Amino acid sequence: MEIIGVLILALLVTFGASKKWKLAIKSVLVIAVLEGALRRWAFPQARDLIYFFKDFILIGSYIGFASRPRPFVDRYPFIKELVLVIAVFCCLQAFNPSLGSPIVGLIGIRSYLLYIPLIWVIPHLFDSWEDLRDFLRKYLLLLIPVCILGVIQYFSPQDSPLNVYIAGEEQLSVATVGEFVRITGTFSYIAGMTTYLSFCFSLLVVLIARDRIFKWQIIYTVELALVVVNSFMSGARGIIVYEVLFVIGYLVFGLLHDYNASLNLIKLMFIPTVLATILAVVYFQPAIAAFSDRATNSGDSVEGRILGSFTQVSSYADIRLDGYGAGATQNGANTIRAFLSLRGGEPLPPSEGETGRVVIEIGLLGFGLWYGLRILLLVSLYSVFRRLKKPLYKELAVCAFLFQAINITGQLVTNPTMLVYFWFFGGFIYLLPALEDRETQQDVFANISSKPQGKLNNLDDLNKQ
C-alpha cells in the first residue's frame, strides 16, 4: 500500500507540473535550496521521498514543455547527438547484471540523464533580460536566510539539532573545523552548501558590476559578504579555491577581449568587493582563523585531490573496463534496494572522487562519452561568448563557462544540487543568444517605427534597417 501511495503522489505531482511547466522549472531551483531543510527538520520520516520529489516535478515540466512545440534554432547540434548516444549507453548500463536489479539502474539514469533537457528548456523559460534579471534577483535573496542560518550553525554546539546532517544519523558524524562545526545551511551535506555558494558567487560577480541600481548594489554587496563568510565557515577548501579561480578567470577573460571595458568593470567592482571583504574580516575573524588552521594542518592537499581525480581513472579502469552499472555508487541505490527488497549488487571498489565513480559505474567508454559531453559544453559556451555582442550577455556566458570549467572534475552525477545548477548554466548556450537576438530585433523594429514614413522607400531600405 505504501508503494501505491507513493506512485499516486508521483503521478499527481507530475501532472500538476505539466500544466504549469515554467513555474515548475523555477520551483525546482528553489526546492534545491530547501530540500535539505525539509529532509532534516520538517519531514524527516519522508526524507527519502523528498529526495526524489523534484525529479517528478522535472518530468512533468518536460511533458508540459514538449506538448507545445516551439520554434528553436539549434546552432550546436553535436550536443544533441552526443546526448542521444550517452542516453542509449546509460540505459544499457542500467541493465548491467552487477547492479543486482535494473530498478537500481533508474537511479543512474536519473543522475546522468534527467537534468540534461534543461539545456533546451531554459531558453524558453525567460522572454527577456528583464525577466531573467528579476528571477535571479529574487533567487539570490534566498542567500540571506540560508547564510544567516549558516552563521547560527557555526556558533551552535555540535550536538545542536541544527547541525544534524540527516535525521537518524549520529551526531558524531558532524564534521568540524577546530571547535566549530562545518556548516551545511539548509542542505543535507556540506557539498550541497558549497555548490550553492559557488553558483551564487558566480552570478553575484556579474550582477554586482552590471546592475547599476543603488538598492541592488547594496543588497549584492551584503550577499557577497555572506557568501564569503559562509565559504570559510564550511571549512571546504574547494569553495575558496573556486572563488579565487573564478575571479581571476573572469578578469582574464575581460582583459583579453575588451581591455578598456574590463578596467571599468574592475573600478565598478572595487568598492563592493572591499566592503564585502571588510565585513567578512572584521565580524567573522574566528571563521577565517579556523579555516586557515584547517588548510594549513590538514593531512591532504587540494593539489593532491585534483591530481587524484585524474590518476584514479586509470586505476579503476585496470580493475574493470565495462563498469558495474549506472547508479552503482549513488547514495540512493541502497535506499531503493531496501525499500523494494531488491537483490544486492556486486561489491564495489572504494571510491570518493567523481571521475573514479563514473568509471566504476559506466566503464572507460562511458567515461569518455560523459566527459566528452562536458568538454563539448565548454567549447559551446566559449563559442557563445565569442558570438555575443552585448557585454552583459558575454559576461554571463563567461560566468557559465567558468562554473563548468572549474568544476570539471568535481561532483556532478553524485551531487543532486550540482545537477540543477550545472544544467541550468548549460542552458545559457541557447538562452543568451536567443535573448540577444530578440533584443536586436526589437531595436530594429523600434528604429523602423521611429523613422519617418517617407524615408522607407523600398524593400532594400527595410532590409538595411
Helices and strands as residue ranges (DSSP letters): H 2-19, H 21-37, I 38-42, G 44-46, H 47-51, H 53-66, H 77-93, G 97-99, H 102-113, H 118-121, G 122-124, H 129-141, H 143-154, G 161-163, G 171-173, E 176-177, E 180-181, H 190-210, H 214-233, H 237-257, H 259-283, H 285-297, H 302-319, H 331-340, H 354-387, H 391-406, H 416-426, H 428-450, G 453-455, H 459-464
